[in-house]
Amino acid sequence: MSRSLAFVLNVPETPQDPEDSQEPSPYDESEVHDSFHQLIQEQSRWVAEEGLELQQRVLGAGALGASGSDRQALLGPEGAPVYSTATLRILASMPSRTIGRSRGAIISQYYSRTVRLRRRAGWPQLRDVGRSARPSLRLYDLELDPVVLEEEEKRGLLVKELQGLTVAQRDHMLRGMPLSLAEKRCLREESRPPRGKRRVRGRHGLLSCCSRLRDSCILASHNLGLALLSGLQALMPWHYALKRIGGQFGSSVLSYFLFLKTLLAFNTLLLLPLLAFIVAVQAAFPPAPSGSTPAFRGLELLTGGGCFTHTVMYYGYYSNVTLNQPCASPLDGGQCTPAAGGLPYNMPLAYLFTVGVAFFITCITLVYSMSRSFGESYRVGSTSGVHAVTVFCSWDYKVTQKWASRLQHDNIRTQLKELLAEGQLWQRPRRACGRLQQGAVLGLVWLLCLGTTLVCALAVYTFSELVIQQSRVSAERDWALLALPLVVCLLNLGAPYLFRVLAVLERHDSPVLEVYVAICRNLILKVVILGILCYHWLGRRVGTLKDQCWEDFVGQELYRLMVMDFIFTLLDTLLGELVWRLISEKRSQRKGKPEFDIAGNVLELIYGQTLTWLGVLFSPLLPAMQIIKLLFLFYVKKTSLMANCQAPRRPWKASHMSTVFISLLCFPSFLGAAVFLCYAIWQVKPSSICGPFRTLDTMYEAGKVWVRQLEEAGPGVSWLPWIHRYLVESAFPIYLASALLLAVIYLNIQVVKGQRKVICLLKEQLSNEGEDKIFLINKLQRIYERKERSRCVGYLGEEENLSLLRKEKKEMKELCAGGKVELGVSHALSLLSATPVFLFLNIYLFYLFFGCVGS
């Protein structure tokens, strides 16, 4: 049964204005809105209490046997606390659980925003609007569903307020509401004024042509921005291909292609200054030909010699004169003096500074990429909630196409597999005997791998010495020039296969550790071979090629190594993946495809990039060859991966793989190439018949000659020689820069330690706040249970009260008849200690007791 509900509109008084304590005016829109809010809350509270009363009456007196006031919340089947309906309703009405779930709460929130916006914009308040447009309490039906009435009332108020805003403000407000598109369309249609009113407003000039033109321009610019954004995403190289690879093969295989893309960016950044300041300038002012140019025969594509020697491809083509002016009388040694007029361009100085600046830019970019990769991979704090984030927050709801949704589904599934596999890596401990056996196997395998590396190094050194002896006896032919690169590429291809066979004996539990070990072994092999080659070029070839341009020979050697490495990579892809897949399919019933060799392929990329950095000084267009090689390699590897390879049998997450790749590219590769080039610039004597440094003792002397010219030019540029003397030639700036670098590293380490401590404290604080919330909820549950028990006792029926009254009267008569007055007194005192609901019953029992005593 329902009862009439009483409503009281209690509007709190403002403490700042004690004189204005009268009842608030109904025309004050903020107070009316607060009154509506209180009215809705009162109605919801009474309806909830009425439903609880009916529920308790059905339960009857069973609630009396409930647990005491100290009872905790009940535990469900999963161990989670089970609270009462009222407690759950209170929890559901919390602000953190209301916004985003209740449409009425969202409408009420944005109604308040429109009120503030209208006040700020100077629009007329609610008292200036006609009575038909104002909300009225009389129209609020109290007998209907309070939830529906609350939502409709708030919706009407929001529509009224939206009608008072401008078109731009209204669209901005609707765009920011967390509602569905259908709700936003309905609110936009309801808040638009009728067509007749639009014409009237247009006649009075309120909605002018300028505003419509402005809205059209804003909409057009917005659409143009979206089109440009989609175009920029389409211009990103291999965007869809990388997503597809990551979805099908996981982040481990994807890291290889991302690393290839990074190398492509590095080579592009290295090539641009070389093209702008060296190659293009020399091509615009070509030197006089020294002889007849040999015809193209086709073998030059492999050897890099022949007609390619007399082009901008190699160091020897570049002149040592000052360009863009006629050459005056040469000085002693063949140098050209600048003539009057024209813009001088010192080619030796430009060559040296351009290569140095290009390397410096590459170094800065590489260090920045490494630090950024470290920041993304080794974040401060643990990722304990990464599983929940992947499950609930990974889906992109902007995806509408079927193929894109399928791709994203595969990507999320692969991520979950990797996360689950990562958590199960270290859950299988081994016994002491098993660990000793594994250690012995690891030591044996490492000895075999290091022995193989030593044999390969001796083979390269022996063959290089043999090539030098043959060149002394007779001139080398074109096909003989390919002998040393062929041997090096064969060893680089065969040794990693032997390492993979030996790695089967180790049986690592973690696939990540297996990849890291393979990378370390291949890296040692390639570093040793490149070290022997560098000694062969600068230590042996410079002495044997005194009457020739040894810089061109080194550049051609690096070109041949790069071409042969690319050919052997294609053969490895064809034979190692395609043929292996065909053999596996014929031999086995099921299709057994090989896995993608991440370690070997990544080390091939690092090896090729090292060759590029080593050859920049001797062949300025070598980065362009590397870019072409990387482009072909991406499509070849992608096609082979999709057709011939399968996903890793043991999925693993390559969270730190990109950081490891960048670190290997920085320290062994780039640092070794920088040391090699610095030695060639500072210590090795250039050739006397070719190149821009042909008349100097070292390449570095070009800078000293330029400084001497500046000193002779006059006092206007005297600061440049000072900078060169005290900042370039002096060792103090190097020590200062090293000290600053160490200080920055130390400060960063201390900052990271402080962040870790703060994160630990914040985690502990969050844990304590969670326990506080549980404690408060349990307290709320106990208080509510006490209140409900007292209310249920008060709601007992009249028959139960009368039966209890007859029973107590009968007991009192028996006590009086038997003379057991003391027992009756104690029994009466126990009745007096009962709940206040039995007050009338206790008074009546006292009356009977004293009557019995008096008789």
MOZI-V189726 format. One record per pair of residues at least 6 apart in sequence whose C-alpha atoms are under 8 Angstrom apart, sorted by the first residue. I is the first residue (numbers start at 1). J is the second residue. D is the distance in whole Angstrom. If there is no record, write none. Layout:
BEGIN
i=I j=J d=D
i=I j=J d=D
END
This chain:
BEGIN
i=2 j=50 d=8
i=5 j=43 d=8
i=5 j=46 d=7
i=7 j=39 d=7
i=7 j=42 d=7
i=7 j=43 d=7
i=8 j=39 d=8
i=9 j=35 d=6
i=9 j=38 d=7
i=9 j=39 d=7
i=10 j=35 d=7
i=10 j=38 d=8
i=11 j=24 d=8
i=11 j=31 d=7
i=11 j=34 d=8
i=11 j=35 d=7
i=13 j=21 d=6
i=14 j=21 d=8
i=24 j=31 d=7
i=25 j=31 d=8
i=26 j=32 d=6
i=27 j=126 d=7
i=27 j=127 d=5
i=28 j=126 d=7
i=28 j=127 d=7
i=29 j=125 d=8
i=29 j=126 d=6
i=29 j=127 d=8
i=40 j=146 d=7
i=40 j=150 d=6
i=43 j=142 d=8
i=43 j=146 d=7
i=44 j=146 d=6
i=44 j=147 d=8
i=56 j=63 d=8
i=56 j=792 d=7
i=57 j=792 d=8
i=57 j=795 d=7
i=60 j=792 d=8
i=60 j=796 d=7
i=61 j=792 d=7
i=61 j=793 d=8
i=61 j=796 d=7
i=63 j=789 d=7
i=63 j=792 d=7
i=64 j=789 d=7
i=64 j=792 d=8
i=64 j=793 d=7
i=69 j=782 d=6
i=69 j=783 d=8
i=69 j=785 d=7
i=69 j=786 d=6
i=70 j=782 d=7
i=71 j=782 d=7
i=72 j=778 d=6
i=72 j=781 d=8
i=72 j=782 d=7
i=73 j=81 d=6
i=73 j=82 d=6
i=73 j=83 d=6
i=73 j=778 d=6
i=73 j=781 d=7
i=73 j=782 d=8
i=74 j=81 d=5
i=74 j=82 d=5
i=74 j=83 d=7
i=75 j=81 d=4
i=75 j=82 d=6
i=76 j=82 d=6
i=83 j=781 d=7
i=84 j=781 d=8
i=87 j=780 d=7
i=87 j=781 d=7
i=91 j=97 d=8
i=92 j=98 d=7
i=98 j=105 d=7
i=99 j=105 d=6
i=99 j=106 d=6
i=100 j=106 d=7
i=100 j=178 d=7
i=103 j=151 d=7
i=103 j=179 d=7
i=104 j=150 d=7
i=104 j=151 d=5
i=104 j=154 d=7
i=104 j=155 d=8
i=106 j=177 d=8
i=106 j=178 d=7
i=106 j=179 d=8
i=107 j=151 d=8
i=107 j=154 d=6
i=107 j=155 d=6
i=107 j=158 d=7
i=108 j=154 d=6
i=108 j=155 d=8
i=108 j=158 d=7
i=110 j=158 d=7
i=110 j=173 d=8
i=110 j=177 d=7
i=111 j=154 d=7
i=111 j=157 d=7
i=111 j=158 d=5
i=111 j=161 d=7
i=114 j=158 d=8
i=114 j=161 d=6
i=114 j=162 d=7
i=114 j=165 d=8
i=115 j=161 d=7
i=118 j=124 d=8
i=118 j=125 d=8
i=118 j=161 d=8
i=118 j=164 d=7
i=118 j=165 d=7
i=119 j=125 d=7
i=123 j=164 d=7
i=123 j=165 d=8
i=126 j=134 d=7
i=133 j=160 d=8
i=135 j=157 d=7
i=140 j=149 d=8
i=141 j=149 d=8
i=159 j=187 d=7
i=159 j=190 d=7
i=159 j=191 d=5
i=160 j=191 d=7
i=162 j=170 d=6
i=162 j=191 d=6
i=163 j=170 d=8
i=163 j=191 d=5
i=163 j=192 d=7
i=163 j=193 d=7
i=168 j=215 d=8
i=171 j=188 d=8
i=174 j=184 d=6
i=174 j=187 d=8
i=174 j=188 d=8
i=175 j=184 d=8
i=177 j=184 d=8
i=198 j=207 d=8
i=201 j=207 d=6
i=202 j=208 d=6
i=233 j=239 d=8
i=242 j=254 d=7
i=242 j=257 d=7
i=242 j=258 d=8
i=243 j=407 d=7
i=243 j=411 d=8
i=244 j=407 d=6
i=245 j=253 d=7
i=245 j=254 d=6
i=246 j=253 d=7
i=246 j=254 d=5
i=246 j=411 d=6
i=247 j=407 d=6
i=247 j=408 d=7
i=247 j=409 d=8
i=247 j=410 d=5
i=247 j=411 d=4
i=247 j=412 d=7
i=247 j=413 d=8
i=247 j=414 d=6
i=248 j=410 d=6
i=248 j=411 d=7
i=248 j=414 d=7
i=248 j=647 d=7
i=249 j=414 d=8
i=249 j=646 d=7
i=249 j=647 d=5
i=249 j=648 d=7
i=250 j=411 d=7
i=250 j=414 d=6
i=250 j=415 d=7
i=250 j=418 d=8
i=250 j=647 d=7
i=250 j=651 d=7
i=250 j=652 d=8
i=250 j=653 d=8
i=251 j=415 d=8
i=251 j=652 d=8
i=251 j=653 d=6
i=251 j=654 d=6
i=251 j=655 d=8
i=252 j=598 d=8
i=252 j=652 d=7
i=252 j=653 d=6
i=252 j=654 d=5
i=252 j=657 d=7
i=253 j=596 d=7
i=253 j=598 d=7
i=255 j=654 d=7
i=255 j=657 d=7
i=255 j=658 d=6
i=256 j=598 d=7
i=256 j=601 d=8
i=256 j=602 d=6
i=257 j=634 d=7
i=258 j=658 d=8
i=259 j=602 d=8
i=259 j=658 d=7
i=259 j=661 d=7
i=259 j=662 d=8
i=260 j=605 d=7
i=260 j=630 d=7
i=260 j=634 d=7
i=263 j=609 d=8
i=264 j=627 d=6
i=264 j=630 d=7
i=266 j=362 d=7
i=267 j=623 d=6
i=267 j=624 d=7
i=267 j=626 d=7
i=267 j=627 d=6
i=268 j=623 d=7
i=268 j=624 d=8
i=268 j=627 d=7
i=269 j=358 d=8
i=269 j=362 d=7
i=270 j=358 d=6
i=270 j=359 d=7
i=270 j=361 d=8
i=270 j=362 d=7
i=270 j=623 d=7
i=271 j=620 d=8
i=271 j=621 d=7
i=271 j=623 d=6
i=271 j=624 d=7
i=273 j=354 d=7
i=273 j=358 d=6
i=274 j=354 d=6
i=274 j=355 d=7
i=274 j=358 d=7
i=274 j=620 d=6
i=274 j=621 d=8
i=275 j=621 d=8
i=277 j=350 d=7
i=277 j=351 d=8
i=277 j=354 d=7
i=278 j=347 d=8
i=278 j=350 d=7
i=278 j=351 d=6
i=278 j=354 d=7
i=279 j=312 d=6
i=279 j=620 d=7
i=282 j=312 d=7
i=282 j=318 d=7
i=282 j=319 d=8
i=283 j=312 d=7
i=285 j=323 d=7
i=285 j=324 d=7
i=287 j=317 d=8
i=287 j=318 d=8
i=287 j=319 d=7
i=293 j=307 d=6
i=293 j=310 d=7
i=294 j=306 d=6
i=294 j=307 d=5
i=295 j=306 d=8
i=295 j=307 d=6
i=296 j=306 d=7
i=296 j=307 d=6
i=299 j=478 d=8
i=300 j=306 d=6
i=300 j=307 d=7
i=300 j=308 d=7
i=302 j=482 d=8
i=302 j=560 d=6
i=302 j=563 d=6
i=302 j=564 d=8
i=303 j=478 d=7
i=303 j=479 d=8
i=303 j=481 d=7
i=303 j=482 d=7
i=303 j=556 d=7
i=303 j=557 d=8
i=303 j=559 d=7
i=303 j=560 d=6
i=304 j=556 d=5
i=304 j=559 d=6
i=304 j=560 d=7
i=305 j=556 d=7
i=308 j=314 d=8
i=309 j=316 d=8
i=309 j=317 d=8
i=309 j=552 d=7
i=310 j=316 d=8
i=310 j=317 d=6
i=311 j=317 d=6
i=312 j=318 d=7
i=312 j=620 d=8
i=312 j=621 d=8
i=313 j=619 d=6
i=313 j=620 d=6
i=313 j=621 d=6
i=313 j=622 d=8
i=314 j=552 d=6
i=314 j=555 d=7
i=314 j=618 d=6
i=314 j=619 d=4
i=314 j=620 d=7
i=314 j=621 d=8
i=315 j=551 d=6
i=315 j=552 d=6
i=315 j=555 d=8
i=315 j=617 d=7
i=315 j=618 d=5
i=315 j=619 d=6
i=315 j=620 d=7
i=315 j=690 d=8
i=315 j=691 d=6
i=315 j=692 d=8
i=316 j=549 d=7
i=316 j=551 d=7
i=316 j=552 d=6
i=316 j=690 d=5
i=316 j=691 d=4
i=316 j=692 d=8
i=317 j=690 d=7
i=317 j=691 d=6
i=318 j=347 d=8
i=318 j=690 d=8
i=318 j=691 d=5
i=318 j=692 d=6
i=319 j=347 d=7
i=319 j=348 d=8
i=319 j=690 d=8
i=319 j=691 d=6
i=319 j=692 d=5
i=320 j=335 d=7
i=320 j=346 d=8
i=320 j=347 d=6
i=320 j=348 d=6
i=320 j=691 d=7
i=320 j=692 d=4
i=320 j=693 d=6
i=320 j=694 d=7
i=321 j=327 d=8
i=321 j=335 d=7
i=321 j=336 d=6
i=321 j=346 d=7
i=321 j=347 d=6
i=321 j=348 d=8
i=321 j=692 d=8
i=322 j=336 d=7
i=322 j=337 d=8
i=322 j=338 d=7
i=322 j=344 d=6
i=322 j=345 d=5
i=322 j=346 d=5
i=322 j=347 d=6
i=323 j=344 d=6
i=323 j=345 d=5
i=323 j=346 d=7
i=323 j=347 d=7
i=324 j=342 d=7
i=324 j=343 d=6
i=324 j=344 d=6
i=324 j=345 d=7
i=325 j=338 d=7
i=325 j=339 d=7
i=325 j=341 d=8
i=325 j=342 d=6
i=325 j=343 d=7
i=325 j=344 d=7
i=326 j=338 d=8
i=326 j=339 d=7
i=327 j=336 d=6
i=327 j=337 d=7
i=327 j=338 d=7
i=327 j=339 d=7
i=328 j=336 d=6
i=328 j=337 d=6
i=328 j=338 d=6
i=328 j=339 d=6
i=329 j=336 d=7
i=329 j=337 d=7
i=330 j=336 d=5
i=330 j=337 d=6
i=331 j=337 d=7
i=333 j=695 d=6
i=334 j=695 d=7
i=335 j=695 d=8
i=338 j=344 d=7
i=347 j=692 d=7
i=348 j=692 d=5
i=348 j=693 d=6
i=348 j=702 d=6
i=349 j=702 d=6
i=349 j=703 d=6
i=349 j=706 d=8
i=351 j=692 d=8
i=352 j=699 d=8
i=352 j=700 d=8
i=352 j=702 d=8
i=355 j=616 d=7
i=355 j=617 d=7
i=363 j=670 d=8
i=366 j=662 d=8
i=366 j=666 d=7
i=367 j=666 d=7
i=369 j=662 d=7
i=370 j=659 d=6
i=370 j=662 d=6
i=370 j=663 d=6
i=373 j=658 d=7
i=373 j=659 d=5
i=373 j=662 d=8
i=374 j=659 d=6
i=377 j=655 d=6
i=377 j=656 d=5
i=377 j=659 d=7
i=378 j=656 d=8
i=380 j=752 d=7
i=380 j=755 d=7
i=380 j=756 d=6
i=381 j=756 d=6
i=381 j=759 d=7
i=381 j=760 d=8
i=387 j=416 d=7
i=387 j=419 d=7
i=390 j=412 d=7
i=390 j=415 d=8
i=390 j=416 d=7
i=391 j=412 d=8
i=391 j=416 d=8
i=394 j=412 d=7
i=395 j=408 d=7
i=395 j=412 d=8
i=399 j=405 d=6
i=415 j=653 d=8
i=417 j=651 d=6
i=417 j=652 d=8
i=418 j=651 d=5
i=418 j=652 d=5
i=418 j=653 d=5
i=419 j=652 d=7
i=419 j=653 d=7
i=421 j=650 d=7
i=421 j=651 d=6
i=421 j=652 d=6
i=422 j=652 d=6
i=422 j=653 d=7
i=425 j=509 d=7
i=425 j=510 d=6
i=426 j=509 d=8
i=438 j=506 d=7
i=441 j=505 d=7
i=441 j=506 d=6
i=442 j=506 d=6
i=445 j=502 d=6
i=445 j=503 d=7
i=445 j=505 d=8
i=445 j=506 d=8
i=449 j=499 d=6
i=449 j=521 d=7
i=450 j=521 d=8
i=452 j=495 d=7
i=453 j=495 d=8
i=453 j=524 d=8
i=453 j=525 d=5
i=453 j=528 d=8
i=456 j=491 d=6
i=456 j=525 d=8
i=456 j=529 d=8
i=457 j=525 d=8
i=457 j=528 d=6
i=457 j=529 d=6
i=457 j=532 d=7
i=460 j=484 d=8
i=460 j=487 d=7
i=460 j=488 d=7
i=460 j=529 d=7
i=460 j=532 d=7
i=461 j=532 d=6
i=461 j=533 d=8
i=463 j=484 d=7
i=464 j=484 d=7
i=464 j=536 d=7
i=467 j=484 d=8
i=468 j=541 d=8
i=468 j=544 d=8
i=470 j=476 d=8
i=472 j=544 d=8
i=482 j=560 d=7
i=485 j=557 d=8
i=485 j=560 d=6
i=485 j=561 d=5
i=485 j=564 d=7
i=486 j=561 d=8
i=486 j=564 d=7
i=488 j=529 d=8
i=489 j=561 d=8
i=489 j=564 d=7
i=489 j=565 d=6
i=489 j=568 d=7
i=492 j=525 d=8
i=492 j=526 d=7
i=493 j=568 d=8
i=493 j=572 d=8
i=496 j=522 d=6
i=496 j=600 d=7
i=499 j=518 d=7
i=499 j=521 d=8
i=500 j=518 d=8
i=503 j=514 d=8
i=503 j=518 d=8
i=508 j=514 d=6
i=511 j=650 d=7
i=511 j=652 d=7
i=512 j=652 d=7
i=512 j=654 d=8
i=515 j=598 d=7
i=515 j=599 d=6
i=516 j=599 d=7
i=518 j=599 d=6
i=518 j=600 d=8
i=519 j=599 d=5
i=519 j=600 d=7
i=519 j=603 d=7
i=522 j=599 d=8
i=522 j=600 d=7
i=522 j=603 d=7
i=523 j=603 d=7
i=526 j=607 d=7
i=527 j=668 d=8
i=534 j=676 d=8
i=537 j=554 d=6
i=538 j=680 d=8
i=538 j=684 d=8
i=541 j=550 d=7
i=542 j=550 d=6
i=546 j=687 d=7
i=547 j=687 d=8
i=547 j=689 d=8
i=548 j=687 d=7
i=548 j=689 d=7
i=549 j=687 d=6
i=549 j=688 d=8
i=549 j=689 d=7
i=549 j=690 d=6
i=550 j=687 d=7
i=551 j=618 d=6
i=551 j=686 d=8
i=551 j=687 d=7
i=552 j=618 d=6
i=552 j=619 d=8
i=554 j=615 d=8
i=554 j=618 d=7
i=555 j=615 d=6
i=555 j=618 d=5
i=555 j=619 d=5
i=558 j=611 d=6
i=558 j=612 d=8
i=558 j=614 d=8
i=558 j=615 d=6
i=559 j=622 d=7
i=561 j=611 d=8
i=562 j=608 d=6
i=562 j=611 d=7
i=565 j=608 d=8
i=566 j=629 d=7
i=570 j=636 d=8
i=573 j=637 d=7
i=573 j=640 d=7
i=577 j=594 d=7
i=577 j=640 d=7
i=577 j=644 d=6
i=577 j=645 d=7
i=578 j=640 d=7
i=578 j=644 d=6
i=580 j=593 d=8
i=580 j=594 d=7
i=581 j=592 d=7
i=581 j=593 d=5
i=581 j=594 d=6
i=581 j=644 d=6
i=581 j=645 d=8
i=584 j=591 d=7
i=584 j=592 d=6
i=584 j=593 d=7
i=585 j=591 d=5
i=585 j=592 d=6
i=585 j=593 d=8
i=593 j=644 d=6
i=593 j=645 d=5
i=593 j=646 d=6
i=594 j=644 d=7
i=594 j=645 d=5
i=594 j=646 d=6
i=595 j=645 d=5
i=595 j=646 d=5
i=595 j=647 d=6
i=595 j=648 d=6
i=596 j=641 d=7
i=596 j=645 d=6
i=596 j=646 d=7
i=596 j=647 d=8
i=596 j=648 d=8
i=602 j=661 d=8
i=606 j=664 d=8
i=606 j=665 d=6
i=606 j=669 d=7
i=607 j=669 d=8
i=608 j=626 d=8
i=609 j=626 d=8
i=609 j=669 d=8
i=610 j=669 d=5
i=610 j=670 d=7
i=610 j=673 d=7
i=612 j=622 d=6
i=612 j=623 d=6
i=612 j=626 d=7
i=613 j=670 d=7
i=613 j=673 d=6
i=613 j=674 d=8
i=614 j=673 d=5
i=614 j=674 d=8
i=614 j=676 d=7
i=614 j=677 d=7
i=615 j=622 d=7
i=616 j=622 d=6
i=616 j=623 d=7
i=617 j=677 d=7
i=680 j=699 d=8
i=681 j=698 d=6
i=681 j=699 d=5
i=681 j=700 d=6
i=682 j=698 d=6
i=682 j=699 d=7
i=682 j=700 d=6
i=683 j=698 d=6
i=684 j=698 d=6
i=685 j=696 d=8
i=685 j=697 d=5
i=685 j=698 d=5
i=685 j=699 d=7
i=686 j=693 d=6
i=686 j=694 d=6
i=686 j=696 d=7
i=686 j=697 d=7
i=686 j=698 d=6
i=686 j=699 d=7
i=687 j=693 d=8
i=687 j=694 d=5
i=688 j=694 d=4
i=688 j=695 d=6
i=693 j=699 d=6
i=693 j=702 d=7
i=696 j=702 d=7
i=707 j=720 d=8
i=707 j=721 d=6
i=707 j=724 d=7
i=708 j=721 d=8
i=710 j=717 d=7
i=710 j=718 d=7
i=710 j=720 d=7
i=710 j=721 d=7
i=711 j=717 d=7
i=711 j=718 d=6
i=711 j=721 d=7
i=727 j=733 d=6
i=793 j=837 d=8
i=794 j=837 d=6
i=805 j=841 d=7
i=808 j=845 d=8
i=809 j=845 d=7
i=809 j=848 d=8
i=812 j=824 d=7
i=812 j=845 d=8
i=812 j=848 d=7
i=812 j=849 d=7
i=813 j=852 d=8
i=815 j=821 d=7
i=815 j=823 d=7
i=815 j=824 d=6
i=816 j=824 d=8
i=816 j=849 d=8
i=816 j=852 d=6
i=816 j=853 d=7
i=821 j=853 d=8
i=824 j=849 d=8
i=828 j=842 d=8
i=828 j=845 d=7
i=828 j=846 d=7
i=831 j=842 d=6
i=832 j=839 d=8
i=832 j=842 d=6
END
